[in-house]
Amino acid sequence: MSKLTTVLAAAALAFSPVIAQAAEITWDMANEYNDTSIHAEGDKVFSQKLNELTNGAIEITHHFGGSIGFKSKDQLDAVADGALPIADTYVGPLGGIDPMFLLPSLPFLAKTPADSRKLYLTAKADYDAVFAANNQKLLWASPWPPSGIWAKKPVDSLDALANLKIRTYDANGTITLQEAGAAPIQLSWADVVPQLSTGGIDAVLTSAEGGTNAKFWEQLSHFTEVNYAMPLNMIHINLDVWNDLSDANKEAVLTAAKAAEDHVWAALEKRVEQNYAEMKANGLTVVTGVDAGYLEALNKAGEKARSEWLEKTGAKGQAILDAYLK
């Protein structure tokens, strides 16, 4: 080959389009929540970082809004059995499988992002063990902003709460609001809007984030800030899928998971500000500064949920709370 031919060939190669590497591994990732949620945002950070770290060898297809057919309550079993390789799951409905999943939503235990993360890290080894016992590996936790009450009126007193048909997201909320005099109904996220539309419920216990993503202002007029709890989603992968990865790919998954976790926790406080601004822009009234006596009554109503959790978890649960509260 002449020198000129060699130079021309090299130049052609240098300026030719880059051909994307076909993914060697593809995962369907389930998430019951909207693609605009903070949890979906974290999932996207994870998949983009993982794709970058593996040069496209691992590719994730996201299924937001429950579009793959699984609700959060189904996803632990689905990942354990291999029906899903990976999922982003709100863990409260899994409390019947293991009471550890009800720790993040114990009423009035974690009221700030710092509290929520401390509680999670305090119990991290226990969460790891629960997932391992269910043929899975925990990758990261994704926080919800504080829960409040979405309704057609301010829910700023026990009188306003009395007999209110309100959606709860797990057993803790159902027990607490029943003790406070409401008429709670536990519903998975995918069922909330249909029940609002048909009058099955008149209010929703969830965060400003949850209601903003679902545009609750189309059916409700008020959000009452009570800082009830800061629940968690957890992202978990099938253990067989994990074990089949090369060491390099495992390292990439863990690095991408840390990037996603750091992102969502850092975004949390600004997210509440953004939610409130969007809610107000859409005509919704945000009720803050509610009476301390009302909050204390709600806290008292939560005593039963907290005591039942301790009965189920025993010395392990008490040790977690002692370490968290010290």
Short mmCIF file of the C-alpha atoms (twelve columns), coordinates in Angstrom:
data_MODEL
# 
_entry.id   MODEL 
# 
loop_
_atom_site.group_PDB 
_atom_site.id 
_atom_site.type_symbol 
_atom_site.label_atom_id 
_atom_site.label_alt_id 
_atom_site.label_comp_id 
_atom_site.label_asym_id 
_atom_site.label_seq_id 
_atom_site.Cartn_x 
_atom_site.Cartn_y 
_atom_site.Cartn_z 
_atom_site.pdbx_PDB_model_num 
ATOM 1   C CA . MET A 1   0.000   0.000   0.000  1 
ATOM 2   C CA . SER A 2   1.403   3.423   -0.934 1 
ATOM 3   C CA . LYS A 3   1.978   6.060   1.693  1 
ATOM 4   C CA . LEU A 4   -0.775  8.218   0.125  1 
ATOM 5   C CA . THR A 5   -3.255  5.339   0.229  1 
ATOM 6   C CA . THR A 6   -2.410  4.681   3.871  1 
ATOM 7   C CA . VAL A 7   -2.923  8.337   4.782  1 
ATOM 8   C CA . LEU A 8   -6.257  8.495   2.942  1 
ATOM 9   C CA . ALA A 9   -7.465  5.299   4.599  1 
ATOM 10  C CA . ALA A 10  -6.554  6.603   8.036  1 
ATOM 11  C CA . ALA A 11  -8.311  9.883   7.345  1 
ATOM 12  C CA . ALA A 12  -11.437 8.097   6.167  1 
ATOM 13  C CA . LEU A 13  -11.460 6.006   9.331  1 
ATOM 14  C CA . ALA A 14  -10.977 9.047   11.532 1 
ATOM 15  C CA . PHE A 15  -13.946 10.872  10.025 1 
ATOM 16  C CA . SER A 16  -16.283 7.915   9.559  1 
ATOM 17  C CA . PRO A 17  -19.445 7.772   11.739 1 
ATOM 18  C CA . VAL A 18  -18.982 6.002   15.067 1 
ATOM 19  C CA . ILE A 19  -20.924 2.765   15.097 1 
ATOM 20  C CA . ALA A 20  -22.672 2.251   18.456 1 
ATOM 21  C CA . GLN A 21  -21.821 -0.943  20.231 1 
ATOM 22  C CA . ALA A 22  -24.779 -3.265  20.556 1 
ATOM 23  C CA . ALA A 23  -25.740 -3.892  24.164 1 
ATOM 24  C CA . GLU A 24  -24.570 -7.232  25.506 1 
ATOM 25  C CA . ILE A 25  -27.018 -7.080  28.427 1 
ATOM 26  C CA . THR A 26  -30.498 -5.551  28.367 1 
ATOM 27  C CA . TRP A 27  -32.686 -5.061  31.435 1 
ATOM 28  C CA . ASP A 28  -36.326 -4.052  31.783 1 
ATOM 29  C CA . MET A 29  -36.647 -1.810  34.848 1 
ATOM 30  C CA . ALA A 30  -40.062 -1.390  36.486 1 
ATOM 31  C CA . ASN A 31  -41.249 1.685   38.386 1 
ATOM 32  C CA . GLU A 32  -44.895 2.310   39.317 1 
ATOM 33  C CA . TYR A 33  -44.379 6.074   39.458 1 
ATOM 34  C CA . ASN A 34  -44.527 8.715   36.735 1 
ATOM 35  C CA . ASP A 35  -41.581 9.451   34.481 1 
ATOM 36  C CA . THR A 36  -41.459 12.989  35.946 1 
ATOM 37  C CA . SER A 37  -41.000 11.741  39.521 1 
ATOM 38  C CA . ILE A 38  -37.798 12.139  41.499 1 
ATOM 39  C CA . HIS A 39  -37.508 8.342   41.474 1 
ATOM 40  C CA . ALA A 40  -37.691 8.173   37.688 1 
ATOM 41  C CA . GLU A 41  -35.079 10.918  37.579 1 
ATOM 42  C CA . GLY A 42  -32.767 8.756   39.679 1 
ATOM 43  C CA . ASP A 43  -33.424 5.726   37.483 1 
ATOM 44  C CA . LYS A 44  -32.433 7.734   34.416 1 
ATOM 45  C CA . VAL A 45  -29.220 8.938   36.069 1 
ATOM 46  C CA . PHE A 46  -28.438 5.291   36.859 1 
ATOM 47  C CA . SER A 47  -29.042 3.968   33.350 1 
ATOM 48  C CA . GLN A 48  -27.178 6.800   31.644 1 
ATOM 49  C CA . LYS A 49  -24.176 6.455   33.939 1 
ATOM 50  C CA . LEU A 50  -24.194 2.669   33.585 1 
ATOM 51  C CA . ASN A 51  -24.345 2.906   29.811 1 
ATOM 52  C CA . GLU A 52  -21.412 5.310   29.882 1 
ATOM 53  C CA . LEU A 53  -19.310 3.188   32.264 1 
ATOM 54  C CA . THR A 54  -19.867 -0.015  30.281 1 
ATOM 55  C CA . ASN A 55  -19.490 1.614   26.840 1 
ATOM 56  C CA . GLY A 56  -23.045 0.604   26.023 1 
ATOM 57  C CA . ALA A 57  -22.665 -3.017  27.107 1 
ATOM 58  C CA . ILE A 58  -25.545 -2.734  29.616 1 
ATOM 59  C CA . GLU A 59  -28.721 -1.082  28.411 1 
ATOM 60  C CA . ILE A 60  -31.831 -0.436  30.498 1 
ATOM 61  C CA . THR A 61  -35.358 -0.013  29.185 1 
ATOM 62  C CA . HIS A 62  -37.441 1.988   31.666 1 
ATOM 63  C CA . HIS A 63  -41.103 1.191   32.302 1 
ATOM 64  C CA . PHE A 64  -42.530 4.107   34.283 1 
ATOM 65  C CA . GLY A 65  -46.093 4.486   35.496 1 
ATOM 66  C CA . GLY A 66  -46.481 0.745   36.024 1 
ATOM 67  C CA . SER A 67  -46.476 0.273   32.256 1 
ATOM 68  C CA . ILE A 68  -44.862 -3.170  32.429 1 
ATOM 69  C CA . GLY A 69  -47.788 -4.433  34.498 1 
ATOM 70  C CA . PHE A 70  -46.366 -4.600  38.030 1 
ATOM 71  C CA . LYS A 71  -47.373 -2.509  41.033 1 
ATOM 72  C CA . SER A 72  -44.911 -1.864  43.843 1 
ATOM 73  C CA . LYS A 73  -46.497 -4.583  45.972 1 
ATOM 74  C CA . ASP A 74  -45.750 -7.129  43.197 1 
ATOM 75  C CA . GLN A 75  -42.189 -6.151  42.417 1 
ATOM 76  C CA . LEU A 76  -40.292 -7.905  45.205 1 
ATOM 77  C CA . ASP A 77  -41.665 -11.278 44.104 1 
ATOM 78  C CA . ALA A 78  -41.241 -10.403 40.428 1 
ATOM 79  C CA . VAL A 79  -37.545 -9.624  40.884 1 
ATOM 80  C CA . ALA A 80  -37.026 -12.627 43.175 1 
ATOM 81  C CA . ASP A 81  -38.479 -14.967 40.538 1 
ATOM 82  C CA . GLY A 82  -36.634 -13.332 37.639 1 
ATOM 83  C CA . ALA A 83  -39.783 -12.001 35.968 1 
ATOM 84  C CA . LEU A 84  -38.053 -8.631  36.331 1 
ATOM 85  C CA . PRO A 85  -34.274 -8.238  36.454 1 
ATOM 86  C CA . ILE A 86  -34.434 -4.915  38.316 1 
ATOM 87  C CA . ALA A 87  -37.064 -2.627  39.828 1 
ATOM 88  C CA . ASP A 88  -37.582 0.684   41.623 1 
ATOM 89  C CA . THR A 89  -40.136 -0.084  44.332 1 
ATOM 90  C CA . TYR A 90  -42.008 1.839   46.998 1 
ATOM 91  C CA . VAL A 91  -41.417 -0.590  49.873 1 
ATOM 92  C CA . GLY A 92  -44.286 0.214   52.270 1 
ATOM 93  C CA . PRO A 93  -46.712 -2.326  50.756 1 
ATOM 94  C CA . LEU A 94  -44.079 -5.034  51.330 1 
ATOM 95  C CA . GLY A 95  -44.495 -4.764  55.102 1 
ATOM 96  C CA . GLY A 96  -46.450 -8.017  55.121 1 
ATOM 97  C CA . ILE A 97  -43.378 -9.801  53.752 1 
ATOM 98  C CA . ASP A 98  -40.998 -8.211  56.229 1 
ATOM 99  C CA . PRO A 99  -41.773 -5.435  58.754 1 
ATOM 100 C CA . MET A 100 -38.432 -3.765  57.970 1 
ATOM 101 C CA . PHE A 101 -40.126 -2.339  54.895 1 
ATOM 102 C CA . LEU A 102 -42.423 -0.299  57.177 1 
ATOM 103 C CA . LEU A 103 -39.564 1.400   59.030 1 
ATOM 104 C CA . PRO A 104 -39.172 4.398   56.661 1 
ATOM 105 C CA . SER A 105 -42.862 5.329   56.955 1 
ATOM 106 C CA . LEU A 106 -43.263 5.064   60.728 1 
ATOM 107 C CA . PRO A 107 -45.291 8.199   61.516 1 
ATOM 108 C CA . PHE A 108 -43.406 11.324  62.566 1 
ATOM 109 C CA . LEU A 109 -40.102 9.483   62.977 1 
ATOM 110 C CA . ALA A 110 -38.191 11.078  60.081 1 
ATOM 111 C CA . LYS A 111 -39.342 14.605  59.247 1 
ATOM 112 C CA . THR A 112 -36.375 16.030  57.314 1 
ATOM 113 C CA . PRO A 113 -34.127 14.746  54.511 1 
ATOM 114 C CA . ALA A 114 -31.265 14.446  57.001 1 
ATOM 115 C CA . ASP A 115 -33.479 12.406  59.347 1 
ATOM 116 C CA . SER A 116 -34.644 10.172  56.514 1 
ATOM 117 C CA . ARG A 117 -31.145 9.419   55.287 1 
ATOM 118 C CA . LYS A 118 -29.870 8.774   58.816 1 
ATOM 119 C CA . LEU A 119 -32.722 6.321   59.427 1 
ATOM 120 C CA . TYR A 120 -31.987 4.537   56.150 1 
ATOM 121 C CA . LEU A 121 -28.260 4.247   56.806 1 
ATOM 122 C CA . THR A 122 -28.884 3.062   60.364 1 
ATOM 123 C CA . ALA A 123 -30.911 0.143   59.012 1 
ATOM 124 C CA . LYS A 124 -28.973 -0.413  55.764 1 
ATOM 125 C CA . ALA A 125 -27.438 -3.739  56.836 1 
ATOM 126 C CA . ASP A 126 -30.880 -5.032  57.793 1 
ATOM 127 C CA . TYR A 127 -32.339 -4.011  54.429 1 
ATOM 128 C CA . ASP A 128 -29.434 -5.739  52.683 1 
ATOM 129 C CA . ALA A 129 -30.229 -8.929  54.594 1 
ATOM 130 C CA . VAL A 130 -33.941 -8.819  53.727 1 
ATOM 131 C CA . PHE A 131 -33.230 -8.432  50.023 1 
ATOM 132 C CA . ALA A 132 -30.594 -11.172 50.109 1 
ATOM 133 C CA . ALA A 133 -33.124 -13.507 51.739 1 
ATOM 134 C CA . ASN A 134 -35.390 -12.796 48.768 1 
ATOM 135 C CA . ASN A 135 -32.741 -13.549 46.099 1 
ATOM 136 C CA . GLN A 136 -31.958 -9.890  45.485 1 
ATOM 137 C CA . LYS A 137 -29.371 -7.188  46.030 1 
ATOM 138 C CA . LEU A 138 -30.249 -3.685  47.213 1 
ATOM 139 C CA . LEU A 139 -28.592 -1.054  45.012 1 
ATOM 140 C CA . TRP A 140 -29.799 2.249   46.462 1 
ATOM 141 C CA . ALA A 141 -32.654 4.051   48.206 1 
ATOM 142 C CA . SER A 142 -34.647 6.914   46.716 1 
ATOM 143 C CA . PRO A 143 -36.460 9.239   49.157 1 
ATOM 144 C CA . TRP A 144 -39.908 10.768  49.039 1 
ATOM 145 C CA . PRO A 145 -40.407 14.324  50.284 1 
ATOM 146 C CA . PRO A 146 -42.543 14.624  53.440 1 
ATOM 147 C CA . SER A 147 -46.098 13.329  53.172 1 
ATOM 148 C CA . GLY A 148 -49.024 15.709  53.539 1 
ATOM 149 C CA . ILE A 149 -52.743 15.579  52.813 1 
ATOM 150 C CA . TRP A 150 -54.223 16.451  49.425 1 
ATOM 151 C CA . ALA A 151 -57.951 17.176  49.633 1 
ATOM 152 C CA . LYS A 152 -60.808 19.424  48.550 1 
ATOM 153 C CA . LYS A 153 -60.407 21.485  51.719 1 
ATOM 154 C CA . PRO A 154 -57.760 22.273  54.338 1 
ATOM 155 C CA . VAL A 155 -57.260 19.220  56.543 1 
ATOM 156 C CA . ASP A 156 -55.785 21.169  59.437 1 
ATOM 157 C CA . SER A 157 -57.807 19.813  62.361 1 
ATOM 158 C CA . LEU A 158 -59.199 16.541  63.663 1 
ATOM 159 C CA . ASP A 159 -62.668 17.816  62.767 1 
ATOM 160 C CA . ALA A 160 -61.585 18.258  59.140 1 
ATOM 161 C CA . LEU A 161 -60.067 14.773  59.175 1 
ATOM 162 C CA . ALA A 162 -63.103 13.051  60.722 1 
ATOM 163 C CA . ASN A 163 -64.535 10.318  58.445 1 
ATOM 164 C CA . LEU A 164 -62.499 11.600  55.495 1 
ATOM 165 C CA . LYS A 165 -62.126 8.931   52.806 1 
ATOM 166 C CA . ILE A 166 -58.375 9.193   52.406 1 
ATOM 167 C CA . ARG A 167 -55.920 7.060   50.498 1 
ATOM 168 C CA . THR A 168 -52.967 5.700   52.451 1 
ATOM 169 C CA . TYR A 169 -49.883 4.040   51.007 1 
ATOM 170 C CA . ASP A 170 -49.229 1.342   53.601 1 
ATOM 171 C CA . ALA A 171 -50.353 -0.203  56.880 1 
ATOM 172 C CA . ASN A 172 -48.719 2.515   58.998 1 
ATOM 173 C CA . GLY A 173 -50.807 5.228   57.389 1 
ATOM 174 C CA . THR A 174 -53.982 3.175   57.588 1 
ATOM 175 C CA . ILE A 175 -53.538 2.534   61.315 1 
ATOM 176 C CA . THR A 176 -52.570 6.133   62.096 1 
ATOM 177 C CA . LEU A 177 -55.372 7.825   60.192 1 
ATOM 178 C CA . GLN A 178 -57.945 5.377   61.506 1 
ATOM 179 C CA . GLU A 179 -56.776 6.189   65.030 1 
ATOM 180 C CA . ALA A 180 -57.148 9.891   64.158 1 
ATOM 181 C CA . GLY A 181 -60.784 9.408   63.112 1 
ATOM 182 C CA . ALA A 182 -60.506 9.291   59.317 1 
ATOM 183 C CA . ALA A 183 -61.771 6.552   56.985 1 
ATOM 184 C CA . PRO A 184 -58.505 5.415   55.355 1 
ATOM 185 C CA . ILE A 185 -58.253 3.159   52.321 1 
ATOM 186 C CA . GLN A 186 -54.883 1.667   51.366 1 
ATOM 187 C CA . LEU A 187 -54.318 1.955   47.613 1 
ATOM 188 C CA . SER A 188 -51.408 1.366   45.281 1 
ATOM 189 C CA . TRP A 189 -50.357 4.462   43.343 1 
ATOM 190 C CA . ALA A 190 -51.812 3.285   40.047 1 
ATOM 191 C CA . ASP A 191 -55.270 3.097   41.639 1 
ATOM 192 C CA . VAL A 192 -55.341 6.582   43.170 1 
ATOM 193 C CA . VAL A 193 -56.489 8.736   40.242 1 
ATOM 194 C CA . PRO A 194 -59.257 6.302   39.195 1 
ATOM 195 C CA . GLN A 195 -60.567 6.277   42.780 1 
ATOM 196 C CA . LEU A 196 -60.484 10.079  42.944 1 
ATOM 197 C CA . SER A 197 -62.359 10.258  39.654 1 
ATOM 198 C CA . THR A 198 -65.141 7.927   40.813 1 
ATOM 199 C CA . GLY A 199 -65.456 9.339   44.333 1 
ATOM 200 C CA . GLY A 200 -64.025 6.249   45.988 1 
ATOM 201 C CA . ILE A 201 -61.721 8.568   47.933 1 
ATOM 202 C CA . ASP A 202 -61.826 12.294  48.703 1 
ATOM 203 C CA . ALA A 203 -58.242 12.826  49.838 1 
ATOM 204 C CA . VAL A 204 -54.749 11.402  49.435 1 
ATOM 205 C CA . LEU A 205 -51.879 10.965  51.863 1 
ATOM 206 C CA . THR A 206 -48.777 11.574  49.760 1 
ATOM 207 C CA . SER A 207 -46.071 14.140  49.202 1 
ATOM 208 C CA . ALA A 208 -46.229 17.350  47.224 1 
ATOM 209 C CA . GLU A 209 -44.050 15.462  44.731 1 
ATOM 210 C CA . GLY A 210 -46.535 12.641  44.247 1 
ATOM 211 C CA . GLY A 211 -49.517 14.926  43.778 1 
ATOM 212 C CA . THR A 212 -47.639 17.252  41.448 1 
ATOM 213 C CA . ASN A 213 -46.619 14.386  39.184 1 
ATOM 214 C CA . ALA A 214 -50.246 13.222  39.034 1 
ATOM 215 C CA . LYS A 215 -51.633 16.784  38.635 1 
ATOM 216 C CA . PHE A 216 -53.955 16.387  41.591 1 
ATOM 217 C CA . TRP A 217 -54.990 20.034  41.211 1 
ATOM 218 C CA . GLU A 218 -57.300 18.815  38.461 1 
ATOM 219 C CA . GLN A 219 -59.436 17.135  41.161 1 
ATOM 220 C CA . LEU A 220 -58.329 18.574  44.504 1 
ATOM 221 C CA . SER A 221 -57.802 22.104  45.791 1 
ATOM 222 C CA . HIS A 222 -55.623 21.953  48.924 1 
ATOM 223 C CA . PHE A 223 -52.406 20.407  50.204 1 
ATOM 224 C CA . THR A 224 -51.978 20.479  53.983 1 
ATOM 225 C CA . GLU A 225 -48.373 20.194  55.128 1 
ATOM 226 C CA . VAL A 226 -48.117 17.840  58.122 1 
ATOM 227 C CA . ASN A 227 -44.702 16.183  57.538 1 
ATOM 228 C CA . TYR A 228 -46.199 12.803  58.392 1 
ATOM 229 C CA . ALA A 229 -43.310 10.658  57.113 1 
ATOM 230 C CA . MET A 230 -40.620 10.427  54.445 1 
ATOM 231 C CA . PRO A 231 -40.990 6.965   52.881 1 
ATOM 232 C CA . LEU A 232 -38.468 5.318   50.588 1 
ATOM 233 C CA . ASN A 233 -38.343 3.617   47.254 1 
ATOM 234 C CA . MET A 234 -35.628 0.991   46.979 1 
ATOM 235 C CA . ILE A 235 -33.928 -0.195  43.816 1 
ATOM 236 C CA . HIS A 236 -33.155 -3.908  43.782 1 
ATOM 237 C CA . ILE A 237 -31.708 -6.381  41.294 1 
ATOM 238 C CA . ASN A 238 -32.199 -10.139 40.946 1 
ATOM 239 C CA . LEU A 239 -29.284 -11.905 42.634 1 
ATOM 240 C CA . ASP A 240 -28.782 -14.388 39.789 1 
ATOM 241 C CA . VAL A 241 -28.602 -11.496 37.325 1 
ATOM 242 C CA . TRP A 242 -26.115 -9.781  39.630 1 
ATOM 243 C CA . ASN A 243 -23.967 -12.876 40.060 1 
ATOM 244 C CA . ASP A 244 -23.790 -13.384 36.287 1 
ATOM 245 C CA . LEU A 245 -22.143 -9.982  35.811 1 
ATOM 246 C CA . SER A 246 -18.408 -9.669  35.342 1 
ATOM 247 C CA . ASP A 247 -16.467 -7.984  38.137 1 
ATOM 248 C CA . ALA A 248 -16.029 -4.919  35.932 1 
ATOM 249 C CA . ASN A 249 -19.755 -4.684  35.257 1 
ATOM 250 C CA . LYS A 250 -20.569 -5.152  38.949 1 
ATOM 251 C CA . GLU A 251 -18.281 -2.245  39.752 1 
ATOM 252 C CA . ALA A 252 -19.992 -0.171  37.053 1 
ATOM 253 C CA . VAL A 253 -23.450 -0.973  38.468 1 
ATOM 254 C CA . LEU A 254 -22.397 0.047   41.979 1 
ATOM 255 C CA . THR A 255 -20.781 3.257   40.724 1 
ATOM 256 C CA . ALA A 256 -23.890 4.159   38.725 1 
ATOM 257 C CA . ALA A 257 -26.116 3.322   41.701 1 
ATOM 258 C CA . LYS A 258 -24.123 5.660   43.940 1 
ATOM 259 C CA . ALA A 259 -24.426 8.431   41.352 1 
ATOM 260 C CA . ALA A 260 -28.197 7.946   41.246 1 
ATOM 261 C CA . GLU A 261 -28.534 7.840   45.030 1 
ATOM 262 C CA . ASP A 262 -26.403 10.949  45.535 1 
ATOM 263 C CA . HIS A 263 -28.438 12.757  42.880 1 
ATOM 264 C CA . VAL A 264 -31.877 12.087  44.339 1 
ATOM 265 C CA . TRP A 265 -30.923 12.905  47.921 1 
ATOM 266 C CA . ALA A 266 -29.233 16.140  46.844 1 
ATOM 267 C CA . ALA A 267 -32.273 17.117  44.774 1 
ATOM 268 C CA . LEU A 268 -34.793 16.495  47.548 1 
ATOM 269 C CA . GLU A 269 -35.047 19.887  49.267 1 
ATOM 270 C CA . LYS A 270 -35.158 21.921  46.058 1 
ATOM 271 C CA . ARG A 271 -37.710 19.462  44.743 1 
ATOM 272 C CA . VAL A 272 -40.187 20.473  47.467 1 
ATOM 273 C CA . GLU A 273 -39.725 24.148  46.585 1 
ATOM 274 C CA . GLN A 274 -40.300 23.352  42.916 1 
ATOM 275 C CA . ASN A 275 -43.389 21.284  43.729 1 
ATOM 276 C CA . TYR A 276 -44.923 24.056  45.831 1 
ATOM 277 C CA . ALA A 277 -44.281 26.626  43.102 1 
ATOM 278 C CA . GLU A 278 -45.936 24.425  40.479 1 
ATOM 279 C CA . MET A 279 -48.871 23.640  42.767 1 
ATOM 280 C CA . LYS A 280 -49.516 27.321  43.438 1 
ATOM 281 C CA . ALA A 281 -49.132 28.173  39.747 1 
ATOM 282 C CA . ASN A 282 -51.934 25.713  39.061 1 
ATOM 283 C CA . GLY A 283 -54.273 27.305  41.591 1 
ATOM 284 C CA . LEU A 284 -53.738 24.882  44.457 1 
ATOM 285 C CA . THR A 285 -53.673 26.197  48.028 1 
ATOM 286 C CA . VAL A 286 -50.730 25.020  50.139 1 
ATOM 287 C CA . VAL A 287 -51.653 25.046  53.828 1 
ATOM 288 C CA . THR A 288 -48.624 25.449  56.111 1 
ATOM 289 C CA . GLY A 289 -48.121 26.371  59.746 1 
ATOM 290 C CA . VAL A 290 -50.921 24.145  61.018 1 
ATOM 291 C CA . ASP A 291 -51.793 24.131  64.711 1 
ATOM 292 C CA . ALA A 292 -49.246 22.361  66.914 1 
ATOM 293 C CA . GLY A 293 -52.051 20.698  68.858 1 
ATOM 294 C CA . TYR A 294 -53.313 19.051  65.667 1 
ATOM 295 C CA . LEU A 295 -49.851 17.754  64.818 1 
ATOM 296 C CA . GLU A 296 -49.468 16.397  68.337 1 
ATOM 297 C CA . ALA A 297 -52.827 14.620  68.001 1 
ATOM 298 C CA . LEU A 298 -51.643 13.022  64.739 1 
ATOM 299 C CA . ASN A 299 -48.396 12.015  66.413 1 
ATOM 300 C CA . LYS A 300 -50.373 10.410  69.240 1 
ATOM 301 C CA . ALA A 301 -52.510 8.595   66.659 1 
ATOM 302 C CA . GLY A 302 -49.278 7.159   65.257 1 
ATOM 303 C CA . GLU A 303 -48.309 5.494   68.532 1 
ATOM 304 C CA . LYS A 304 -50.207 2.318   67.653 1 
ATOM 305 C CA . ALA A 305 -48.368 1.902   64.332 1 
ATOM 306 C CA . ARG A 306 -45.008 2.462   66.006 1 
ATOM 307 C CA . SER A 307 -45.737 0.023   68.839 1 
ATOM 308 C CA . GLU A 308 -47.033 -2.664  66.455 1 
ATOM 309 C CA . TRP A 309 -43.864 -2.331  64.384 1 
ATOM 310 C CA . LEU A 310 -41.736 -2.827  67.484 1 
ATOM 311 C CA . GLU A 311 -43.780 -5.879  68.466 1 
ATOM 312 C CA . LYS A 312 -43.030 -7.421  65.071 1 
ATOM 313 C CA . THR A 313 -39.337 -6.531  64.932 1 
ATOM 314 C CA . GLY A 314 -38.473 -7.060  68.603 1 
ATOM 315 C CA . ALA A 315 -34.939 -6.406  69.804 1 
ATOM 316 C CA . LYS A 316 -33.686 -5.724  66.269 1 
ATOM 317 C CA . GLY A 317 -36.251 -2.969  65.750 1 
ATOM 318 C CA . GLN A 318 -35.558 -1.419  69.138 1 
ATOM 319 C CA . ALA A 319 -31.813 -1.423  68.433 1 
ATOM 320 C CA . ILE A 320 -32.385 0.391   65.132 1 
ATOM 321 C CA . LEU A 321 -34.549 3.058   66.773 1 
ATOM 322 C CA . ASP A 322 -32.102 3.482   69.659 1 
ATOM 323 C CA . ALA A 323 -29.197 3.954   67.239 1 
ATOM 324 C CA . TYR A 324 -31.209 6.388   65.114 1 
ATOM 325 C CA . LEU A 325 -32.470 8.492   68.031 1 
ATOM 326 C CA . LYS A 326 -29.230 8.766   70.003 1 
# 
